[in-house]
Amino acid sequence: MDMDKERSVCLLIAIVAAAVLGASLATASSAAAFAEPLPGLSASARDSHPAPAKAGWQLPEKCKDKQAKILYKAGFNKPGLLRGAWAITWRESKHQALDESSPWYTGALGVWQIQTSSWSGRPWWSRDAMLDKYTQSKIVHKHFLRNGMHNWGYGYSERRDAWHEDAGMYYSLWGSSLTYSWVIAPFNQGWALFPKACR
């Protein structure tokens, strides 16, 4: 076998081994939950919400949606990034700055529903900041987008201006049915509702 072919075979083996190891680790804690397909979604719809980025993309002038404008100004300034952030804030709060008086208050504040008990000691945290849509969105963009949204538990990661399901934590805790009902389906609904004028 010549050197190039040998390198290709070794590379292929390494890729397959990494994929198998990654899949094993991701499903080890909840094999039963991951084994079931999510109801009502094809694999492509379930795993990815792509929106190709455009160089120097600007929010269209015809976009009149207030939440889209706030998110864009706060740094969600690529078409897919904006649409996914809009879908998450729609799912979390229906774009309302929720506070303690909200009927479904669970200790989380604002359009992004940041849990006070988890984050109140951070230098950037204040009740006023959490209840201001623009300020909270800037904080989320700056502090929670590192390595994708998955590190804050929204159930999705953003990479290369596309959103990918990353809900392993929820599958482990809730199983596939509740994860679909509370995480995946409402995100998909928000994604579909994103105003066409803002795309």
JOLIN-V978050 format. One record per helix or strand. SS is the DSSP state (helix for helix, strand for strand). FROM is the first residue (numbers start at 1). LEN is the number of residues. Records with the same first field share a line. If there is no record, write none. Layout:
SS = FROM-LEN ; FROM-LEN
//
This chain:
helix = 3-33 ; 43-5 ; 66-8 ; 79-15 ; 116-4 ; 127-5 ; 133-11 ; 149-4 ; 168-26 ; 196-3
strand = 48-3 ; 108-2 ; 114-2 ; 156-4 ; 162-4
//
